């Protein structure tokens, strides 16, 4: 398969709030995939927008290990139930 030409984009810095354990797993997955966190998030979102899975079976197994290591028990079903702790 021939290599595709790079697509030039304009990236912006953003400040988003993400659940602490989820961020730890995301950072570890980015490292595992040899990507920046931003590149990983872009890839996940672009796949999701097309209804495609962003990870192969091997990476998903690694993600399960990382979730266990970092204590991430949240699932997609929890996504609309999250509420920040009042401190």
C-alpha positions, -999 to 999 in steps of 0.1 A, spaced: 0 0 0 14 34 -10 21 60 18 -4 88 19 6 124 17 5 142 51 -26 163 58 -17 198 71 -40 208 100 -41 237 125 -40 225 161 -51 246 191 -42 243 227 -72 234 249 -78 229 285 -102 200 291 -110 183 324 -108 145 324 -114 119 351 -80 113 368 -78 75 363 -90 78 327 -63 103 320 -36 80 335 -48 52 312 -49 75 282 -14 86 288 -2 51 292 -19 40 260 -4 69 241 31 58 254 23 22 244 13 33 209 43 57 207 19 87 202 14 120 219 -17 122 240 -32 147 215 -26 124 186 -42 95 205 -73 115 213 -76 128 177 -74 92 165 -99 79 190 -124 107 181 -120 104 144 -126 66 146 -156 72 169 -171 98 145 -171 70 118 -184 43 142 -151 25 139 -131 9 167 -97 27 172 -78 -3 187 -69 -38 177 -74 -68 200 -38 -67 213 -41 -30 223 -74 -37 239 -59 -64 261 -31 -40 271 -57 -13 279 -76 -38 302 -43 -44 320 -37 -6 323 -73 -1 336 -67 -27 363 -33 -11 372 -48 24 375 -81 13 391 -103 25 363 -136 8 366 -157 32 346 -174 20 315 -192 37 285 -225 31 304 -211 54 332 -204 83 308 -235 103 314 -236 97 352 -202 113 361 -203 141 387 -173 159 401 -166 156 438 -173 189 457 -141 198 475 
